Amino acid sequence: MASKILIVSVIALIVIVGAGIYFSGFLFPQQTATVRVGHLTGDLHHLALFVARNQGYFEQSGIKIELKEYANGPLLMQDFLAGELDFAYVGAPPAISARAKGMSDPNAHLPVVIASVNLEGSAIVVDGSIESPEDLSGKIIGTPGTGTIQDILLSMYIRDHNLTLTKSPMSISYLPIEFSKGTINGFIGWEPAPSIAVVQSGAHVLLTSKDLFENHQCCVLVVSNKFLASHQDLVSKFAAAHKLANNYIINNPAYAKQLAMNITGHSSQLIDLALSHIVYTSTPDPVSMKTFLHAMIDLNVVTTLTHEQVDDFINAFIDTRFI
């Protein structure tokens, strides 16, 4: 009799504990972390962000993303330094410039690279009056903003080839429009803006960013140093989701193309051209970032560092734990 009572008691205990676990899960579900992610307007470099969202990689990691869109990298990095973003998909030079600027401010949220987004991926497109790079002299060439990676690439090329031209900074969405109106002779921009001008306005590609600087680091995935310090596990999960997405792009080009068409509303022909200029990879390239920083010091874009400090700066800028 005592043994029967014991068995019944054990079964009852199991039922009570099981019910408690079930109802605690129902009443107190596992919290999903919401993170604020900055990205650029119409930038196919950032396709991995949308692949990760569409494939559920963030959701599967317990991450909910709140997207904030910016016209260019320097504008994005202003909000980033102020602590209004946790992660960002952004060009390497704006992130470098922001970190160099913010290092003297203990309250600044400094960008830390946890993965590459892409290499190359931009182009200079021009009208029929420009047949060679030398013809750029005396012309008006648009950029997506002072301090963007495209602006830095153009400045480096002008310096290295002794060219004289007028740069006309404006929002990326206006560059193909102003080109079609003839108010600029050409522009440098991230994809798909150059391909829009080629397909819709008869522009031709004068130089891709591969021609300007082969295998250069373009966009990077950065996290706030303060967010990293308190949420390392969450940062690791976000970086892993990003890398899964980049690998998915590489291994499923038809899907990537269709998603790019869906996001932008552009034709198959235009997206094919745009994607042909972009190299998706999650492994950052510190060598090209050091080259950028040396050039930015020479161009007075970065004034708080010397050439002797470049190696240490870039080594601290990239956190290799997530690569």
C-alpha positions as CSV (number, residue, x, y, z in Angstrom):
1,M,0.0,0.0,0.0
2,A,2.8,2.4,0.9
3,S,4.6,1.7,-2.4
4,K,1.4,2.5,-4.3
5,I,1.0,5.8,-2.5
6,L,4.7,6.6,-3.3
7,I,4.2,5.8,-7.0
8,V,1.1,8.0,-7.1
9,S,2.9,10.8,-5.3
10,V,5.8,10.7,-7.7
11,I,3.5,10.7,-10.7
12,A,1.6,13.7,-9.3
13,L,4.8,15.5,-8.6
14,I,5.9,15.0,-12.2
15,V,2.6,16.2,-13.5
16,I,2.7,19.3,-11.3
17,V,6.3,20.1,-12.3
18,G,5.6,19.6,-15.9
19,A,2.5,21.8,-15.8
20,G,4.5,24.4,-13.9
21,I,7.2,24.4,-16.6
22,Y,4.6,24.6,-19.4
23,F,2.6,27.5,-17.8
24,S,5.7,29.4,-16.9
25,G,6.8,29.2,-20.5
26,F,3.3,30.3,-21.6
27,L,3.2,33.2,-19.1
28,F,6.8,34.1,-19.3
29,P,8.0,33.4,-22.9
30,Q,11.6,33.6,-23.8
31,Q,12.5,37.2,-24.5
32,T,13.6,38.2,-28.1
33,A,16.3,40.8,-28.2
34,T,15.6,43.8,-30.4
35,V,18.7,45.4,-32.0
36,R,18.9,48.6,-34.0
37,V,20.6,48.1,-37.4
38,G,21.7,50.9,-39.8
39,H,22.0,50.4,-43.5
40,L,22.3,52.5,-46.6
41,T,19.6,53.4,-49.1
42,G,19.2,51.0,-52.0
43,D,22.6,49.4,-51.5
44,L,23.0,45.9,-52.9
45,H,26.2,45.6,-51.0
46,H,24.0,45.0,-48.0
47,L,22.0,42.1,-49.6
48,A,23.1,39.7,-46.8
49,L,21.0,41.8,-44.3
50,F,17.9,41.1,-46.2
51,V,18.8,37.4,-46.9
52,A,19.3,36.9,-43.2
53,R,15.9,38.5,-42.4
54,N,14.0,36.6,-45.2
55,Q,15.6,33.2,-44.3
56,G,14.8,33.7,-40.6
57,Y,18.4,33.6,-39.5
58,F,17.9,36.5,-37.0
59,E,14.7,35.1,-35.7
60,Q,16.2,31.7,-35.2
61,S,18.9,33.3,-33.1
62,G,16.3,35.1,-30.9
63,I,17.1,38.5,-32.5
64,K,14.5,41.0,-33.8
65,I,16.0,43.7,-36.0
66,E,14.8,47.3,-36.2
67,L,16.1,48.7,-39.5
68,K,17.1,52.4,-39.9
69,E,18.0,53.6,-43.4
70,Y,20.5,56.3,-44.2
71,A,21.5,58.2,-47.4
72,N,25.2,57.5,-46.9
73,G,27.8,56.2,-44.5
74,P,28.9,59.5,-42.9
75,L,25.3,60.3,-41.9
76,L,24.8,56.8,-40.5
77,M,28.0,57.0,-38.5
78,Q,26.8,60.3,-36.8
79,D,23.9,58.4,-35.3
80,F,26.1,55.4,-34.5
81,L,28.6,57.5,-32.5
82,A,25.7,59.0,-30.6
83,G,24.5,55.5,-29.6
84,E,21.4,55.4,-31.7
85,L,22.4,52.1,-33.5
86,D,23.8,48.8,-32.2
87,F,24.9,47.4,-35.6
88,A,25.5,48.9,-39.0
89,Y,26.2,47.8,-42.6
90,V,28.5,50.6,-43.8
91,G,31.5,51.5,-45.9
92,A,34.9,50.9,-44.3
93,P,36.1,54.5,-44.7
94,P,33.2,56.2,-43.0
95,A,33.5,53.7,-40.1
96,I,37.2,54.3,-39.9
97,S,36.7,58.1,-39.9
98,A,34.0,57.8,-37.2
99,R,36.2,55.7,-34.9
100,A,39.2,58.0,-35.4
101,K,36.9,61.0,-34.5
102,G,35.2,59.4,-31.6
103,M,38.3,57.9,-29.8
104,S,38.7,61.1,-27.8
105,D,35.1,61.0,-26.5
106,P,34.5,58.5,-23.7
107,N,30.8,58.7,-24.4
108,A,31.1,57.8,-28.1
109,H,30.0,54.4,-29.4
110,L,33.0,53.4,-31.4
111,P,32.5,51.0,-34.4
112,V,34.1,47.6,-34.2
113,V,34.3,45.4,-37.3
114,I,33.0,41.9,-36.7
115,A,32.7,40.8,-40.4
116,S,33.1,41.9,-44.0
117,V,30.0,42.6,-46.0
118,N,31.6,42.8,-49.5
119,L,34.6,43.8,-51.5
120,E,34.5,46.2,-54.5
121,G,31.0,46.9,-55.8
122,S,31.1,50.5,-57.1
123,A,31.7,52.1,-60.5
124,I,32.3,55.4,-62.2
125,V,29.8,55.8,-65.0
126,V,30.0,58.6,-67.6
127,D,28.4,60.2,-70.6
128,G,29.8,60.1,-74.2
129,S,32.1,63.1,-73.7
130,I,34.3,60.9,-71.5
131,E,36.1,58.1,-73.3
132,S,39.2,57.7,-71.1
133,P,40.1,58.4,-67.5
134,E,42.1,61.5,-68.7
135,D,38.8,62.9,-70.0
136,L,37.6,63.3,-66.4
137,S,39.6,66.5,-66.1
138,G,37.3,69.5,-66.3
139,K,34.1,67.5,-65.8
140,I,31.5,67.4,-63.1
141,I,31.3,64.0,-61.4
142,G,28.7,63.2,-58.8
143,T,29.4,61.3,-55.5
144,P,27.0,59.9,-52.9
145,G,28.5,62.3,-50.3
146,T,31.7,63.7,-48.9
147,G,33.5,61.1,-46.9
148,T,31.8,58.0,-48.4
149,I,33.9,55.2,-49.7
150,Q,33.1,56.2,-53.2
151,D,34.2,59.8,-52.6
152,I,37.5,58.5,-51.0
153,L,38.1,56.2,-53.9
154,L,37.6,59.0,-56.4
155,S,39.9,61.3,-54.4
156,M,42.6,58.7,-54.3
157,Y,42.3,58.2,-58.1
158,I,42.4,62.0,-58.8
159,R,45.5,62.4,-56.6
160,D,47.3,59.4,-58.2
161,H,46.6,60.5,-61.8
162,N,46.9,64.3,-61.4
163,L,43.3,65.0,-62.5
164,T,41.3,68.1,-61.9
165,L,37.5,67.7,-61.8
166,T,34.5,69.1,-59.9
167,K,32.9,66.7,-57.4
168,S,29.2,67.1,-56.9
169,P,28.0,65.3,-53.7
170,M,24.3,64.4,-53.5
171,S,22.0,61.6,-52.3
172,I,22.6,58.3,-54.1
173,S,19.0,58.2,-55.4
174,Y,19.6,61.5,-57.2
175,L,22.8,60.5,-59.0
176,P,21.1,58.5,-61.8
177,I,18.4,61.2,-62.1
178,E,20.9,64.1,-62.4
179,F,23.0,62.1,-64.9
180,S,19.9,61.5,-67.0
181,K,19.2,65.3,-67.0
182,G,22.8,66.1,-68.0
183,T,23.6,68.2,-64.9
184,I,26.6,66.0,-64.2
185,N,28.9,64.2,-66.7
186,G,29.1,61.1,-64.6
187,F,29.2,59.8,-61.1
188,I,30.7,57.2,-58.8
189,G,28.2,55.2,-56.6
190,W,27.4,51.9,-55.1
191,E,25.4,49.4,-57.0
192,P,22.8,49.4,-58.4
193,A,23.0,53.2,-59.0
194,P,25.7,52.9,-61.7
195,S,23.8,50.1,-63.4
196,I,20.6,52.2,-63.4
197,A,22.4,54.9,-65.4
198,V,23.8,52.3,-67.8
199,V,20.5,50.6,-68.5
200,Q,18.2,53.5,-68.3
201,S,20.3,56.5,-69.5
202,G,22.9,55.1,-71.8
203,A,25.9,55.7,-69.5
204,H,29.0,53.6,-69.9
205,V,31.2,52.2,-67.2
206,L,34.5,54.0,-67.3
207,L,36.1,52.3,-64.3
208,T,34.8,49.9,-61.7
209,S,36.1,50.1,-58.1
210,K,38.1,46.9,-58.9
211,D,39.9,49.1,-61.5
212,L,40.4,51.8,-58.9
213,F,41.6,49.5,-56.1
214,E,41.5,45.8,-56.7
215,N,40.0,43.6,-54.0
216,H,39.4,46.6,-51.7
217,Q,37.3,46.3,-48.6
218,C,34.0,48.0,-49.3
219,C,31.3,47.6,-46.7
220,V,31.8,46.1,-43.2
221,L,29.5,44.9,-40.5
222,V,30.2,46.9,-37.3
223,V,28.9,46.8,-33.8
224,S,29.1,49.5,-31.1
225,N,32.0,48.8,-28.7
226,K,29.7,49.5,-25.8
227,F,27.1,47.1,-27.0
228,L,29.8,44.5,-27.6
229,A,31.1,44.9,-24.1
230,S,27.7,44.0,-22.6
231,H,26.2,41.6,-25.2
232,Q,29.0,39.5,-26.6
233,D,26.8,36.4,-27.0
234,L,24.2,38.4,-29.0
235,V,27.0,39.9,-31.2
236,S,28.3,36.4,-31.9
237,K,24.8,35.3,-32.9
238,F,24.3,38.3,-35.2
239,A,27.7,37.8,-36.9
240,A,26.9,34.1,-37.4
241,A,23.5,35.0,-39.0
242,H,25.3,37.5,-41.3
243,K,27.9,34.9,-42.4
244,L,25.2,32.3,-43.1
245,A,23.5,34.9,-45.3
246,N,26.6,35.8,-47.2
247,N,27.3,32.1,-47.8
248,Y,23.7,31.7,-49.0
249,I,24.2,34.4,-51.5
250,I,27.4,32.8,-52.8
251,N,25.8,29.3,-53.0
252,N,22.4,30.4,-54.3
253,P,23.0,33.1,-56.9
254,A,19.5,32.7,-58.5
255,Y,17.8,33.3,-55.2
256,A,20.1,36.3,-54.5
257,K,19.3,37.8,-57.9
258,Q,15.5,37.4,-57.4
259,L,15.7,38.9,-53.9
260,A,17.7,41.9,-55.3
261,M,15.0,42.3,-58.0
262,N,12.3,42.2,-55.4
263,I,14.0,44.7,-53.1
264,T,14.9,47.2,-55.8
265,G,12.1,46.7,-58.4
266,H,14.7,46.6,-61.1
267,S,15.0,44.4,-64.2
268,S,16.9,41.1,-64.5
269,Q,19.3,42.8,-66.9
270,L,20.1,45.6,-64.5
271,I,20.6,43.4,-61.5
272,D,22.8,41.0,-63.4
273,L,25.1,44.0,-64.2
274,A,25.0,45.3,-60.7
275,L,25.8,42.0,-59.0
276,S,28.7,41.3,-61.4
277,H,30.6,44.2,-59.7
278,I,30.1,42.9,-56.1
279,V,32.2,40.3,-54.3
280,Y,30.4,39.0,-51.2
281,T,32.6,37.8,-48.4
282,S,32.5,37.7,-44.6
283,T,36.3,37.9,-44.1
284,P,37.6,41.5,-43.6
285,D,40.7,42.6,-45.4
286,P,42.8,44.6,-43.0
287,V,45.5,45.4,-45.6
288,S,43.1,47.4,-47.9
289,M,41.7,49.1,-44.8
290,K,45.2,50.2,-43.8
291,T,45.7,51.5,-47.4
292,F,42.4,53.5,-47.1
293,L,43.5,55.0,-43.7
294,H,46.9,56.1,-45.0
295,A,45.2,57.8,-48.0
296,M,42.6,59.4,-45.7
297,I,45.4,60.8,-43.6
298,D,47.1,62.2,-46.7
299,L,43.8,63.7,-47.9
300,N,43.1,65.3,-44.5
301,V,39.9,63.3,-44.1
302,V,41.4,61.8,-40.9
303,T,43.4,64.4,-38.9
304,T,43.6,62.7,-35.5
305,L,46.0,59.9,-36.5
306,T,49.5,59.7,-37.9
307,H,50.8,57.1,-40.4
308,E,52.7,55.5,-37.6
309,Q,49.5,54.7,-35.8
310,V,47.7,53.1,-38.7
311,D,48.6,49.4,-38.0
312,D,47.6,49.6,-34.3
313,F,44.4,51.4,-35.2
314,I,43.2,48.9,-37.8
315,N,44.2,46.0,-35.6
316,A,42.0,47.4,-32.8
317,F,39.2,48.2,-35.3
318,I,38.7,44.6,-36.3
319,D,37.6,42.0,-33.8
320,T,38.7,38.7,-35.2
321,R,36.7,36.6,-32.6
322,F,33.7,36.6,-34.9
323,I,35.4,35.9,-38.2
